[in-house]
Amino acid sequence: MPVGERDLAIDKALTELCGLTPFLSLVTPVNVPEARAAFLAGDEPEFEYRPLPDLDDLQARLDAIRPEEASDPAIASMATSLVRHLNDRLEMLRHRDSERFFLISVEMFGHVDEGTYELASRLLEEKPAKGGERSTVSAEEFAEAARRELDSYRDAYPEMAAEVLISSSVPGVMVESGNLQVGSDVRIGRDRVDPLIQHEVGTHIVTFENGRSQPLHMLSHGLAGYDELQEALGVLAEHLAGGIPPSRLRVLAYRVMAAHLRAEGAEFRDTFDRLLEWGCSRRVAFSTVMRAYRSGGMTKDAIYLRGLVKLLDYLARGASLEPLFVGKISFEAVPLIFDLMERRVLNEPPLKPRFLERSSARQRLTEIQRGVGVEEIGGLAA
């Protein structure tokens, strides 16, 4: 069923605005190595950020969009939610590096709920394993492995436009606007290379490209509230690709605790020290606290663990995993997406995650569909 001209115009306007506000890039510091060195030497971190776009112009363009005029009710609903989401995003950017930024983040990403906090606490009760010297790879080595993975997808879908970029201003690894950005100073555990590639390429880039292939391009940059399902799929991809170790679950728990402590009003250094008490390394602790306090603070990092719980429960109720890769969608939008797929408004996505072809991944997915939970997949439950 073809999408109406008015609906396509609304979708185009929203997609363009999403592309003009690369949220993660705009709220993440560009001087993390220098700030970390200063902090570990005893100073308070002073973060620097990218220049903001013309927010007034973007607001005027957003205000001109009339999502309620869409002829398809499902599209109207998704577009209306996305307009609200983009309004919140612009408001956060206006108040970057302030308490107001944090308060809006709570509206966007939610509080650290009691269930997620208690799960994180249980995960941190387990004593971290003491390992020997860990073999790591450089940013260049990781980027090359990611490019090989992209080439495998490109063989099946030549239209794929994704690139891997190495940048000194990116802390860690992230996907934005369909490209994988790798911080030039990152060192990644050799055993983490494939799981991380399945998270970033097999999930974030695959869903971007699938969304870009649809008549509704808003699915590429993400519907309102897409982050929670998207990150849950990324973590699940890590598990299906090779099993998720307790150390990785601890990182997700640290993120919950850092978000909680920021919400409680703790200072940056106090939260850092608290993570060290839980067994976190200094480097991971700084990165985790930076993520929770950047630009004024966000509760976003609690969604990884919270979303994973929701996703495992969703799959245990008999739902299928593959349709969730149609684009960057939210838990709330799943019924609307399925309705659009059934009515053939949306096309069959061109890409399926390659890790799902592995027999070990199918076996792990079967276990989840039988009710295996977060603590069981990490080998922490008796």
N, C-alpha and C positions, 0 to 999 in steps of 0.2 A: 504494500500500500504506500503510495507516494506521500511525502510530507508536504503540507500546504506551504505556499509561498510566504505567507505571514509567519508561520511557525519557523521556517528556515531563516527568515530575516532576524527573528528574535534570537534564535540559536547562534547565528553568526555574530551578532552584536555582543552577546554574552561571552562567546568563545574568545573574541578579540580582547575583551576586557580582562579575561583570565590570563591571557598571554602577556598583557601589558603590566600585570601586577604579580611578578614572580615572588610570591610571598616569602618562601623560605630564604631565598637569596637576600631579600630586603631586610629580614629580621635577624639574620645570622651574622655574627661578627666576621670581619675580613682579616683580623689580626690575632687570631687565636694563639698561634705559637708564641708571639711576643707577649701577649697578656698572660699566658700560662707561665712563661719564664719569670715574669715580674711577680706573679702571685706566689710561685714556689720559693721565690727569694724573700718573701715577706710583705710585699706591697699588695694593695688591692688592685684587681684587674680593671683596666680601662679599655673598654671595647670600642671599636670603630666599625661603622656600617657603610654600606653603599649609599650613594645619593638616592633620594626618593624621586619618583616621577612626579609629574604635575598632578597632584591629587585632586585639585579643583576641576581640572579638565576631565579627569576620569570620573569624578562624581557627576558632572554634568552629563556625560555620555551614559552613565548608569541610570540617572534619573529620567532620561529620555526613553528608556526601554519600558514597554508595557506588556509584561508577561501574561497578564490576564486576557489579553487579546488573542492569544494562541487559540486556534480552532480545536486542537486535540486536547482533551482534559488532562491526560497524563503529561503531555509536554507542558501545558500551562502550570501544572502543579510543580514539576521539576524546575521550570524556569523561575517561578515565584520564589521558591526556596533558595535558588541560586542568587537571585537579586538580593535577598536578605543577607545571604552569606557574603556577597561582595561588598555590601554596605558595611558589614562588621569588619571586613578585611581593611577597607579604606579607613574606617574609624581607628582601627588599631595602628595603622601606619601613621596617621596624623598624630597619634600619641605615643609614638615609639620612644622607648627609654623612659617611661613614666608608669605610675601606679595605675592610671587609667587603662594603659595597654594590657596590664595583667587582668584587670576586672573584665574587660571585653573578651579576653582569652578564655575566661571561665564560661562566659556565655557561649562561646564558639565550641570549646572542647569539653566542657563539663567539669564538675568537681572531681576530686579523687574520692570515689564512693567507698563506702565501708567495706563492701565485698572485695574490691580490688586491693584496698589497703591491707586487709587481713590475709589475702592470698600472697601479696608481696612479703608480708611479715613471715609467713610460713616458709616461703622460699629462702629467706635470709636466715632462718633458724638452722638450716643445713650448713655445716662447716665447709668452707671452700676447700677444694682439693689442692694440695701443694704439688705443683708440677716442677719439672726441671726447666732447663733452658728451652724456650719456645722458638721454633723455626718460623721465620716471618718472610714475607715478600715485600718488595718495594712498590711504590705507587705505579711505576712504569710496568712492573711485572703483572700487577693486578689489572691494570688497564689493558694490557695485551691479552690476558685471559678473557676479559670481558668483550674485547673486540672479536675474538674468535667465536664466542657465544653469539654475538650479534650477527656475525657472518653466517652462522648456521641457520638463524631465523631468516636472514636475508635471502638465503637459497630458496626458501619456501615462499617468501613474500618480498620480492625485489623492491616494492614501494617503500619499505622500511627506511626511514630517514635518520634514525637515531645515530648519535656519535658518542664517543668516549673522550672526555676532555680532562686534562690534568691542569689544575690551577693552584697557585700558592695562596689564594684567598678563600679556599674552600676547606673547612675543617671536616675531615672524615670523608665519607662517600654519600652522595645523594643524587637523586634523579629530579630534574626540573625541566619542564617544557620538553619532555621526551628525550633528553640527553643525560648521560651518566657523567657526573662531575666527580673527580677524584682529587682529594687534597694532595699536593706534591710531597708533603712531609709524612704521610700516613705509612705505617707499617702494619701489615695485616697478617695474622697467623695463617700459616700455610693450610692448616686444617679448616680455616674459615673462608678460604677463597671461593670454593664452589658454592657453599650455602649462601654466601653474600651475593654472589652473582645471580643465583636463583631468586633471591629477594629483590635485587635491584633490576636485573634484566628480565628474568622470567616472570616477574610480577609487575613492577612499576612501568617498565618500558613496554612489555607486552600489552598491558591494559591501555597505555597511552596510544599505541599504534592501532589496537583494536577500536578504540574510541574514535580515532582519527579517520578510520575507514567507514564509519557510520554516517548516515545522513545528518544525525545530530552530533555535531563536533564537540558540543559541551561535554560529552563523555570522555574526551581525551584529557582535558585539563582537570576535570573532576566536578561531580555534582556537589551540592551542599552537604557537608558532613561526610564526605567520602573518605577522609583520612583514616578513620577507625577501621573500616572494613579493609581498606587498602593495606594498612600496616599489618593487620591480622593475617591477610593473605600472604604478605611478605614473610612473616615469621613462620607461618605454616609451610611455605615453600622451603624454608631452611630445614624444617623437620622432615618433610617428605623427601627432600633431596639427599639427606644423609643422617638424619637424627639430630635432635637439638640437645646439646649437653647441658647439665646443670649450670655451668658457668654462664651460658647465654641467658638462661632464665634469671640468673642473678642480676645480669645487666638490666633486664626488663624490670626487675624488682627495684633496683637502685633508682631507675628513672621514676617509678611511682613514688618512692620515698622523697626524692628531690622535689618533685612537683608538690607533694603534700607539705613538705617543710617550707617551700616558697609560699604556699597558701597560708601557712601558719605565721608567716612574717619573719622567719629565720633569716639571718644574714648569710651572705654567700659563703664566707669562711666557716661559719657554724655548720652549714649543710655539708660542706666538703669534709669537715672533721667527722661528722656523723657517719658519712659513707665509709670513711677509713675504719671506723669502729666496727662496721659491718663486714669488713674484710676486703673492701674495694681497693684496687691499686690507685696510686696517686694520679696517674695519667688518666685512667678511666673516670676517677672521681671528678677531676677538673672538667673533663668533657661533659660528664653527666650534669654537673651543677651549672655549667655554662648554658647548656640546652634549656634548663629549667628557669634560668634567670635572664636569658638574652632579651634585649629590647624592653626590659621591664618585667619579664617573667611570663611563662606560659604553663598551662596544665596539659599541653599537647602530649607530652611523653607518657602520661598515664594511659593513653589509648592503646598502646601496644599490647599490654597485658589484658586490659579490659576487653579489647576487641578480640583477642585470641580466645578468651573464654566464651564470648558470644558466638564466634565462628565455630568452635568445636561443638557447642550446644546445637547450633543450626544444622551442622552436618550429622550429628547424632540423631536428629529428628527425621532423617531420611532425605534431606535436601541434597541436590547435586552440586558439586564444586565447580565444574567447568563453566557454567553460564555466568559465574561471578567475574570472569575475566573478559566480559564483553566490553568493558571500559572502566573508568574510575567512578564507581557507583557507591552509594551508601547502603547500610543495612535497611534504612527506612524506605529507600527507593526501589528495593528489590521487587516488590509486587508490581510497581509501575513498569519497571524494565521488562519483567516477564510478560506483562500485558502487551507491551509494544513489540516484543519478540513474537508472541503468538499471533498478533495481527499483521506481522511481517512489515511493520514500520521500521524495525531494525533488522539488519542483515546478519547472517551467520558470520561471526568474527573470523578473520583470516588466520589468526594465530592461536595456537594452543600451547601452554607452557610445556617445554621439552622435558622438564623433569617428571611430568606425569607419565611419560613413556617408560620410565624405569619400573621394573617389577618390584623393587624394594619400596618405591613410592606408593604403588598401588596397594601393597601389603599394609603399609603404615596408614594409608587412608581408610582401608577396611577396618583397621583397629579403632580409628577415630569414629567411624560410623557406628561402631558397636558400643561407643560410650567412653572411650579413653579420654581422660581429662588432662589439664595442663601439667599437674604434678606427675601423672603417670608417663606422659610423653618425655618428660625430662628425667625419668628414672628415679624420682624422689619419693614416690608413694610405695608403701609395702604391698 
